Amino acid sequence: MRRGKLARVTNEPSLALDRLDLTQLSLLVGQRADAHVLARLHARGFLGLRVSHGSLIQHVLAHERSITELAGRMGISQQGASKAVRELVELGYLELVSGSDARQRKVRLSARGRDALRCARKLRGELERRLLREQSASALAAARAVLITMLEQLGGAEAVSPRKVQGPR
């Protein structure tokens, strides 16, 4: 033991990665990938973003949406949606624009939000390319197929295409 460092003593048994089930592994991988991408986004100047913001951002990618629409799509209260939108507007990732009815404002990605999204996609692509250096393309395709099948069996696939995935609860 190095001087000045205390050894961490624990009675907890260690857990081998190969003993984790697929659900646990996929959760842990997703969390680490999110943390990795988020840290690199912050390092590139996209400060203030959190993983939970991704749930809101996915809903305004294709269309401007009202707060009411966002709340319904996200499965949260209007107050919760308003708070999240306000935060991302203040950070510069979203902007409010007038809707067809002057009383209703719509939410859309700002130029900064689109830049952050492009950067996040690029970083996720880099993660896959890194993985390809250690695993074959067929191994990655097989892993992807297993996860897609699992998502379909659990009833989550139909929310992906129309971008109706709700954030964690």
Buried (B, 14 or more C-beta within 10 A) or exposed (E): EEEEEEEEEEEEEEEEEEEEEEEEEBEEEEEEBBEBBBEBBEEBEBEBBEBEBBBBBBBBEEEBBBBEBBBBBBEBEEEBBBEBBEBBBEBBBBBBEEBEEEEEBBBBBBEBBEBBBEBBEEBBEEBEEEEEEEEEEEEEEEBEEEBEEBBEEEEEEEEEEEBBBBBEE
